[in-house]
Amino acid sequence: MKTWILFLAGLMALNVSASDAITDNSLNVQTVTQFDGIPWGIALLNDKEAIVTIKKGSAYKVNLQTGKKQTLKGLPKVDNRGQGGLLDVAQSPQFKDQRWLYFTYSKPTDQGAKTTLARAKLDGDTLMNWQDLLVTDSATNESKHFGGRIAFDDKGHVFFSVGDRGVRENAQDLTNHAGSIIRLNLDGSVPTGNPFVTHANIRNEIWSYGHRNPQGLFYDTDTHTLWSNEHGPRGGDEINLIRPGANYGWPIVSYGKEYWGPINVGEGKTKDGIDNPAKVFIPSIAPSSLIRYRGMLFSNWSGDFLSTALALRHLNKIKIDKNGKTTETRYLQHLDERLRSIAQDTSGILYIGTDSGKLLKITLATDKKLN
C-alpha cells in the first residue's frame, strides 16, 4: 500500500521530459483486412473475432485469422461530419452471457450532434434491442471534440469520455456533459457513489471534468485505476490518472499554445485544485486511444501504456516509474500511418486500426528484443 501511495504521489509531481527512442525493426506488422473508412473502435470478442466500428457509420465482425468481414445490421443514423460519426465499441464484462455491446456515436438531434452512449445485443450479424443509455447534453455548433472512448471497471460501471465540443468554457461548466468523463451503471442509470450525485445543478453522471478531448480511456483492473489520454491544443497532449470529482484544468491550465500564435492557453501550467497530468507531450502527438499493456508477448512492456498517435504517426509507449518519471519509446514510425485504435488479445498480440482503413496485427519479430 505504501508503495502505491508513493507512486500516486509521484504522478502528481509532473515530469514532462522523456527519453525518446525510435524502434521499428522489433515488431512484425501484418495487415488483417482493409476497410473503406476509418476503423475508430476495436472490440475483441475473443482471440479469433473482433467487432470494428467505421467512423462514417458502419460496423463489421472480423475474422482475425482470415480477414473476412461480416457487415453488422441494426446500427443507428450517425452525424459523421467533422470528427463525429460511429465512434467506439466495447464488449460488456458479461458479454458471454448477455451479448451486450456498448457503442458511442454522435447522434443527430435538432440541437446538433450529441455524444451518445448506447448498447445492443449481438445476435449473429445483427444488433438487437438498441438502447441509447445517455444522450449527453453536449450539442454545439462545432463538429469536433466528441471524445467517445469507453471503459468498464470491475464493479459494474461503464465510463465514457465527452470532449468540450469545440467550446472551451464547456469543460468547466458542470451543468452540461461536455469536457467530462461520465460514469454510469451498465443499464445507464446513475451510480449512487458518483461524486456530484447530490448536487442539483451539476450533471450527476459526471465523474471528472476539465477535459479538452479525451480520445483514450482505459481501466486497469490490476491497480483499479482509470486512465485517459487527451488532445491539447498546439502542444500539451496529456495522459491522466482519473480521480472522481477531479478537475483536469482545461482551459484554465494547459501546456499548449494557441493555434493562431505562440501564446500560452490559460493561466499557466499548474494551479491549486487542479490535477496535474502524469505525462505531457510537447509537441503534440495527437493521441487517439490508450491501453495499459498486460500481455506476455512483449514481456518488457508489462504495465506500460500504449497510445496510438495521429499527427506524429506512431505507436507511443510510456513507462511510468513509482516516482512519476516517464520514459517514452516510439514504434512503427516507418509505416507513416495515422494510428487510430488499439486492442490487445489474451496472448498479448496487438491490433491497430489506421485512418487509411487498415486493421494491423502486431507481433514480435523473430529473434528481436524490445526496449
N, C-alpha and C positions, 0 to 999 in steps of 0.2 A: 504493500500500500504506500509506504514512504517513497519508494522509487517512482511509483506512478504520479504521486503528488509533485515530486521534483520535476518529472517530465512535463506535466501540465504547466507548472510554473515557468519552465524554460521556454515553452511555446509562447507565453505571453511576453517574453523578452525577445523582441523581433530580431531575427538575423536575416538581413537582406542579401548578404554576399553568398556566392555559390562557387564551388569548384567545378567548372564545366568540363565535361569530356564528351567527345563525339565518337560513338562506336556503332559501326554499321555492319561489319562482317561477322558478328557473333550470332546474328539472328537469321533464320531461314524464313522466307516470305513466300506464301503460295496464295494465288487467287482462287477462292472457293467458287464465287459466282460474280456476275455483273448485273447491276440494276440500272433501270432507266430512271435516275433520280438519286437524291441524297439519302443514304441509309442512316437516319437520325438516331434510331434506337435499336438495340440488340438485346433480346431476352433468350438465354439458352434454356430450352425446355429440358434438355439432357445433353450428353456429350455428342449426340448424333443429330439433333434437331434444334433449330433456332427460329424465333419469330423476329422479323426485321421490319421496322416501320420506315416508310419512304416519305420524306417531307411533304411532297405535293399531295399526299392523301391516300396512298395505297399501303398495303402490308402483305408480307409473304411468310409462309412456313418454308424453311430452307433445310434441305438435307445437307449437312455439313460434310458428308463423305463424297457425295456425287455432285453437289452444287445444284441439284434440281429444285426448282421453286414452284410453290403452290400459292396462288392468289387467295387471300382471305376475303370472305364476304361479310357484310354486316357493319361496315365502318360508317361513321357519320360524315357529313359535309364538313370541310375544314376551310379556314381562311388562310391560304398559303402565300399571301402577299408578303413581301419583305422577308423577315425572319420567322414568320408564322407558318403553320401547317400541322401535319401529324407529327408529333414530337416523340416522346419516349414511350417505351413499352417495358413492363416488368411483370414477372410471374409472381402471384401471391405465394406467401410462405406455405399455404395449404393447397397449392396448385394440384398436386397429385390426387387429392380427394375431391376438391371443389371446382377445379378447372378455371379459376378466375385469372384473367389477365388484366393488368391495370395500364391505362394509357393517359398521356397528356396530349392536348391538342389546342390550337387556337380556334375557339368556337365563334362562328359568325353570329352577331346579335345586332339589334337595332342601334345599340350604343357604340358598337365597334367590336373588334375581336377580343376575346377574353381567354386567358389561360384556364384550361378546364381539366380536372382530373375525372376520369371515367373508368369503368370496369365492364368486362363482358366475359361470358363463359365460352371457352374454346370447345367446339364440337366438330371434329374433323377439320374442314376448311372454312367453317362458319363461326362467326362471333354471335352468340345468342345472349338475349336479355341485357342489351346495352344499357348502362346506367351512368348518367352524369352525376358523380358524387359531390363535386363542388365546382360550380361555375363562378370563378373568382370575380370580385369587384376590381377589375384591372383594366377596363377599356380606356383607351386614349385615342388621339388622332394619329399616333405613330404606329408603324408596322415593325417594331423592333423590341428587343429585350423581353421576350416571353418567358425566359427561364425554361422550366419544363422537365427537369430531371426528377426521377422517382427513386426512393429508397424505402426499405422496410427495416424496422428494428426487430428485436426478438421478444417484444412484449405486446404484439398485436396492433401496431401502429404503422401507418404509411405516411411518409414525408414527400413533399414535392416543392419545387422552387418556382418562384414567380419573379421575373425581372421588374425593373422600375418602369417598364413600358415607354422608355424614352423621356419620361418626365421625372427629373431628379428629385424633386420635392416629395414624390410619392413614397420614397424609401424611408422617410422619417414620419410619414403620416399614417398612423395605425388605424385610421378609420376606413382604409381600403387595404386590399391584399397585395398591391404591387410593391416590389422591392423586399419581399419576405420569403421565408421558408415556412411552409404550412405543415402542421401535424394533425392527422385525423385517425379515428378508428378505422378498421378495414371496411366497415359498412358506410363510411362517410360521415358518421356522427363526430361530435367534438369531444375529445377526452376530457374528463373532469380535472386532470392534472395539468392541462395546458397553462402556461404562465399568465395569460391575460383573461382567463375564463370568467373571472368575477367582475371584469371591467365593462361597464355598459357601453362605453364609447370607443372600445377597441375591438377589432375583429378577433373573436375568440379562437379562431383557427390558427392564428399566428404563433409560431414557435420562436422565431428570431427575425430581426429586421435590419434595415440599413444596408441592404444588398443592392448592387447595381444590376448584375445579370448572371446569376449562378447557373452555370452550364454543366457542372458536375456535382453529384451528390452520392455519398457512399456511407452506409452504416457498417462499422466494423464490429462484428459480433464477438471477436476475441477481446476487445477492450471496452465494448459497449459505448462507443463514441460515434458521433455523427460528424462527417467532414464534407466540405464543399470547396469547389473552386469557382472563381467568377472573373468576369472581364472587368478590368479597369478601363479608363478612357484611353489615353495615349501613354502607355506605361502603367504599372501598378496593378497587373493581374494578381490574384490572391489565392492561396489555399488557407481555409479557415477551419478551426475546430469549433463546431457549432454548439452553443450552450442555450438552454431555454431562457427566453426573455432577453437575450443579449442583443446589443446594438453594435453592428459592424461598420457604422460610420458614414456610409455613403449618403449624401455628398458632402458631409461636414468635414471628414478627413479622407485623404486619398494620396496615394503615391504617384498618381498620374497627372498629366498635363492636359490643357485644353487642346482640342483638335485645331483650333484656329490660331494658336500661337504658343510660345514657350512659357505659359502661365500656369502655375500650380492650381489644381482644383481643390476647393475647400479652404479650411482654416489652418491646415498643416497636416502632418503625417500621423500624429497621435493626439489623443485628448482623453482626459479623465472620463470614465464612464463608458468608454468605447473599447471593444475588444480588438486587440492587435492581431493581424494575420500571422499564421505560422510560417508563411513563405510569401514573398513578393517577387514578381517577375518584372524586371526592368532591363531591356524593353519588353513590351508585351509579347507573349507567345500566342495569345487568343485561345485559352483552354476551352475544351468542348465536352469532355467527360472525365470521370475520375473513378478509379478503383484503388483499393489497397491490396497489394498482391499477397496472397496466402497460399500459392501453389508450390509444388515440389520441383517442377521442371526447371525453373530458373531459381535454384536454391539460394543464391546470394541476394535475391531480391525480396526475400520474405519480410513482410512488414513495411516495404517501401511503397510509396504512392506512385501510380502511373496515370499520367494525364495526356490525353491526345491534344494536339495543338494544330490550329488552323493557320494563323498568319505565318508562323515560323516553321510549319510543316514538319513535325517530328513527333516521336513518342518521348515524353518527358518523364524521367524517373527521379523522384525526390526521396532521399533518405533523411529522416529527422532523428537526431540522437536525443538522449534523455535530457540534455541541456538546451534543446531547441535549435542547435546548429543544423543547418541544412546543407546537403551535398546533392548537386544536380548532375545528371547524365542524360545526354540526348542520343536517341536512336532513330534509325530509319529516315534520316535526312536525305539519303540518296534517292529515295522514292519520289521526292518532290511532290508529295500529295498532302492536301488538306485533310487531316485525320479528324473524324467527326465523333466516332462512338467506339466503345471498347467493352469487352466482356471476357471473363476467364472461366474455363471449364474446370471440372473436378480434378483433372490431371495437371492443370497449370497452363495449358495451351491458351493463347490469347487470340481473340477475334476482333478485328478492327474494321470499321466502315469508313470509307473515304468519300469526299464530296464529288469525286469523279464516278461514283457508283459502285466501286469495288467492295466486296467483303473479303478481307485478307485473313489468312491463318498464319500465326506467328509461332514458330517453334525454335528450338536451339539448333544452330548449325553444327554439323558433325565436327568433332574434335576442336570445339571452340570453348573458350571460357568467358564468363561475364564479369563485368566490373560491379 
